[in-house]
C-alpha cells in the first residue's frame, strides 16, 4: 500500500500547519527529513532538512504506530510553521521521497474505515461535522461520528443473529432432544420488537433538514411581493424586484442561518391559472415543483391558501388599502418597512422546531434511512412468515441491510462519492 501525505490543518498561511504522513513508509520518510524520531505519542522538536542538508524548518514530530492510530496504520504528524513557503518546501521534500505520494480527498478517513478504526456511518458523520455551520448540525453530526448509528445497528444485528441461530437450530436439529425448541411465537415477538425499534428511528425527522437547511418556498400570484420578501429575509438583494408582472421566471434560492437554524429560501414565479407565454409556463411548473418539495410554504396571495398546510402571509401591509389583515393570515408584514418580519421569523422558528430532529434524537441520512427501512421491512416480513425457511431468509436479508449500513459489504461506488467530499488532509 502507498504511503500518503497531506496538510490536515487549514490552508496556509497560519500560525501552525499540520502535515500527516500515513502508511508503511511513514516513519522512514519522516526520519529521512528529521534524522531521528521521538518515542510514540511524545511530541519532540526536530530540524527538518532536505536531501542537500539545508534546513527547511523546525517542527514538532508526533509518531502514532499502527494499528492504534487514526488511520489504523503508521501515522506521523509534522507540526511546522504555517507559512506557504514552509508548507510547500516540506511537501516537496516528502514528494521526493520514494514510495510517498499526495493523498486523495478523504483518503485518510477511507483508510481508517478500511482498517476498522471507524465504520461507514461514522465516516458520514465526520463528513457532516466538517461541513457543519450551525450548532444543531454540529450536534447531530458529532453524534453520528461518535458511533450513535453504529451502536444501534450493532445491537439490532446481535439480536437478529441470535434469532437466526435459534431458527437454524429449529430447522437443522428439530428432532434432537438436546436442542432447545423455541416456539414460533417467541420468534415473532422478537422480530416485531426489532422492527418497531427501527421504525421509531425512521419516524424522526431526516438529518438533511439540519444539514441542508429547511426548504422555505415563497409562493403566490404575480406581483404579490415574493421577491421583496425574499430579499428582506435574506438581508440582501438576491432577487430582482420590479412592478412589472412576471419578473421572476425561475426559482431563486438564498441560504440563510437564523437563530441557529439553516433555511433555504426560494422565490418562485407567480402562479397563474393559464398563460400563453411558454417561458412563463416553465416558471410556473418549476414553482409548483418547488412547492411539492418544500418543508414550509409562505403563501402571499390575498385569498385563502390552496392548502391549509401553507402559511398565509399578508404582505405589503404598509400600503394604505392593505392595512387590514385577512382572518386567514398568520402574520402581516411589510418587507419595505420591516414591520412584522420579526413575527414572521418567530413563526418560522416555531414551525421549524417541529420539523427538525430533537436534540437527543439519532437523525439518519437518506442512505441510512433507506437501508433501515429495508431492514425493518424484512424483519416484519419474517414475523409474518409461517414457514421457518422463509423466516430465516428474511432475517438474512435484514442483516445484510445492516451490514450495508455500517459498510460491511461491497459499497465501493458509494464510498467514492462520500470521500470526495472530504478535504485532502482527511
N, C-alpha and C positions, 0 to 999 in steps of 0.2 A: 504494500500500500504506500502511496506517495506520502511524503511529509509536506504539510501545508503551512503557510504563514499569512497573516494579515493584521492590519491595525484593528483592534477591537474596541478602542475608545472612540470619541468623537473625532470628526475631521479636523486636522490641524489648520491654523495654529491654535495651540492650547498650552496650558502650563505643563501638562504631562500627556504623553501618548503611550498607550499600552499596545505592544505587538505580541501576538500569540503565535507560537510555533507548535504544531501538533503532529505526531506521527513517530514512526520507529527511529528516524534520524534526528529527532528534535534536540536531544541533549548533545549529540556530537556536533550539530550545526551551530548551536549557541556556544559550545565550548571552543569552537574554531574562532569565534569573534571575541569571547571573553577570557579565554585562557583556561580558567577553572570555573567550576560551578559550585554554588553553595549546597549545603545539605537540603534534603527535601523539605519544602514548605518553610524555608528560612530565607528571608529577603536579605541579600547582601549586595553591596556596591561593587561593580566591576567596570573596568575600562574596556570599551568595545573598539576593536581595531580591525581595519580591512586587511586584505592579503599582503599589502605592502607595509604593514605595521603602522600605518597612520591612524591617529586617534580619531574616532568618529564621534563618540560621546561617552559619558559616564552614566551607567544605568543600574537600576536595581533589578536583580535577577531573582526570579522565583521558579522553582522546579517542582512539578507535580507528577510523580511517577504514575503510570497506568498500572492497574485499571482504575485506581481511585483518583480520577481526575474528571474534569468537566466533560471531556470527550471520551473517556474510557481508555485512552492511550497516553503515552508520554506527552506531557504538555509543559512548555516553558514560556514564561511571560517575561518580556523586557519592558521595564518602565523607563522610558527615555524622555528627554526634554521634547516638548511638543511643537517645536518649530517645523515648518515644512521641509526645510533643507535637511534637518536632522533625520526626520522620518524617511525622506527619500534615500538618504545615504544608508540607513540601516536596512531598508527594504532592498536596496541594490546589493548590499553585502549578502543578505540572505538569498536573494535570487541567484547570485553567483555560486552558491554552494551546491554541489552535486546532490541530486535527489530531492531538492526542495522546489516547490512551485507555489504561486499565489493561490489562495483559497478562492473557491467559487462562492457566490452568495449563499449563506446558510449552511455552508459545508461543515463548520464546527458543530453546529447543532445536529446536523444529519448524522455525523459520526457518533455523537452522544446517543442518538436513537439506535443506530446500528449496533452499538456496543452495550446496549441495555441500561444506559445511565438515565434515560428518560423514555417515556412511551410517546405514542403519536399525539395523544390528547394534550400532554404536557408541552410538546413542541408547538402545537397550535396555540396553546395558552401563552407561551413565550412570545410567539409572533404577534399576538394581540397586545401583549404587555408592552412590546417595543413601540407599538403604534398608538397606545392609549393617550388620550388628551384630556379626559375627564376623570374625576375620582371614581365614578361608577364603572367606567371602562377599566380603570386600574384594578379595582377590587375584583371584578368578575374575571379578568384575565389572570390575575395572580392566583385566584382560587384554582383555576384550571391548570396553570403552570405548576402549582404545588401538588397536583395529583388528585383533585376532587373527583373528576370523572373517572380516572383510573381506579380509585378506591371503590367507587360504586360498581364499576364493571367487574373488578376482581371478586367482589362479594357475590354478585349475581352468577359469575362464572363458576365459583366454588359450589354454589348451591345447585346449579344445573348439572355440573359434573357429578355431584353426589347423587342427584336424582337419576341421571343417566346410568350410573353404576347400579342403582337398585333395579332399574328397568332391565338392564342387560342381565343382571343376576336372575331375575324372574324369567327372562326369555331362555337363558342358557342352562340354568340349573333348576328348573321348576320341579323336577322330580327328585331332587336331592334334599333329604330331610334337614341337613345341617345348614342349609341356606335359608336365611330369614325371608319369609314370603310376605312382602308388603302388600296391603290391599290397594287396588287401583284408586280408591277414593283418596288415599293419602297422597298419591302422585298428583292427582287433580288439584287438591288443596294447595300443595307446594307450588305447582305451576301457576296457579291463579294468583298466589301471593306475589311471586316474582313479576308476573305480568302487570299487576296493579301498582307495584312499586315503580316499575319503568314508566307506566302511564302517568304517574304523579310527576316525574321529572319532565316528561313530554308536555305536561299541562302548564309548565312555567313559561313565561314569555321568552321568545328567542333572543339569544345574545346579540344577533345582528342589529336589533333596535338600539342596544347600547353602543355597539362598535361603530355602526354606520350612521346612526342618528335616526330619530323618528321622522318619517316622511309626512310632512305637513303640506297639503296641497291647497292653494288658494284658488277657488273656482267661483264662477258666476257668469252672468251675461256680459257682453261687451260694455266698456266704459263704466264699470261698477266700482273702480278703484283698486283693482287687484294688484297692478304693478306698483302703484303708490304705496300700498300696504306692504308689499314685499320689500321695497326699499327702506321703509320705516322700520320694519322688524329686523332687517339685515344690518341697518345702520350704514348703508352705502347705496350708491346708485347702481344696483345690479340689473335693473330692467329699465327700458325706455318708457317714459311717461309722456303721454300725448292725449289731447282731447279728441284726436281722430279715432274713430271706431276701428277696431281690428288691428291696432298697432302690434299687439303680441300675437305672433303666428306660431311660435314653437314654445316648448317648455323651457323655462329659465330657472335654474337651481342656484340656491345660495345657502351654503352650510353656516350654521350659527350655533354657538355654545352659550347657553343662558342658564344660570343657577346650577351649573354642573351637569346639565343635560344637553346632549348633542341633538340638533334638529337639522333636517334638510328641507328648506322652504322651497316650494315650487310654484312659480307663476305660470298660469296656463292661458291659452286662447279663450276668448269669450265664447260662451255656449249659445248656439242658435238652433232653432228648430229646423231651419233649412237655409241653404246658401248655394248660389250658383258659382261661387269662386272656388276653384279646385284647391288652391293653396289654403284657403280658409277651412275647407273640409278636412284637409290633412291636419291642420292645427286643432280642430275640434276633436278629431279621432285621437290625437295624442293627449289632449286634455282628458278625455274620457278614460284612456288607458292609465294616465297618472292617478286619476280618482280611484280606479279599481285597485291600484297598488298602494294607495295611501294608508297610513296609520290614522291620520286625522285630516278632516276636510273642513276648511273655513269657507262658508258659503256667503258671498257678498251680494246676492240678489235681494231685491226688495220683497219679493214674495217668499212664502214659506219654502224651505229647502226641499229638494226632491226626496231626501231621505232623512229620517229622524236621527240618524247617527251623525249627520253633519252639524257643525257648529255655526249657527246663524249669526252673522256679524252685520250690524247696522253701520255701514261705512259712510264717510263724508258727513258726519254729524255736525260739522261746523257750518254747513250750508243752511241758510235761514229756513228753507222749505223742508228741511230734513231733521228738524230739532227733536221731533217725537220718535221715540224708539218703538218699533213694532213689538207686539206681545211675544212673538216667537224668537226675537233676537236675544242672544245671551249677553251681548255687550254692545254698546255704541262707542264708536271710535272716530277720531279724525287723525288720519295719518299726516295731515298738514300741520296741525297744531300740537299733535302728540296726545291729545285728550283721549283717555280710555285705553291707551296702549299698555299701561301698567296692569290694568284689569285684564286685558287680553292675555298678557304673559302669565298672570296668576292662574287664569283659566287653563291655559296650555300646560302649565306645570302640574296642575291638579289632574288633568286628563293623562298626562304623560306618566304620572306615578302609577296609574292603574295599568299601563301598557308595558312597563319595564319590569325586569326581574327584581324580586325583593333582594335586599342587601345580603341576606344569608342563604339565598337560594343558589343552586347549581344551575347556571344557564348554559345550554349547549348550542353549538352552531348547527348549520343546516346538515353538514355531513354527518355529525354525531347524531343529530335528531333522526335522520333517515335510517341510520343503522340501528338505533334503539327502537324505532318503530318496527323495523323488520324483525328484530329480536322479540319484541312484545307480541307481534302477530303470530310468530311461530310458536311461542310458548302458549299463547291462547289456543292455537290450533291443536297443540299437543294435549291440552286439558280437555279438548272436545273429542279426542280420539277414543274409540272403543278398542281399537286394535293396538296392542303394545308395540308392534313393529313400526307402525306409523307414528306412534307416540315417540319412539326413540329417534326416528328420522327427523321429526320436527324439533326435538331438543338439539340434535346435531346442527341443524340449520340456525337455530337460535344462538348456539355457542360460536358458530362461525361468524355471525354478525358481530358478536362481542370481540372476537379476535380481530376483525377488521377495524373495529372501533379504536383499539389501542395499538394497532399496527403489527399484529402478529400474523400477517398474511401478505400476499403479493399486492402492494398498493404503490408500485413504483411510479406510475404516471401521476398519481395524486401527490406523492412526495415531491416530484419535480416542481409541481405548481406551488406547493406550500413553501418550499425553501428558497425559491427565487424571490419571495417577499422579504427575506432577511438581508441584512447588510453583510459585507464581506467578513467582518470580524466575528460574526455569529455562526 
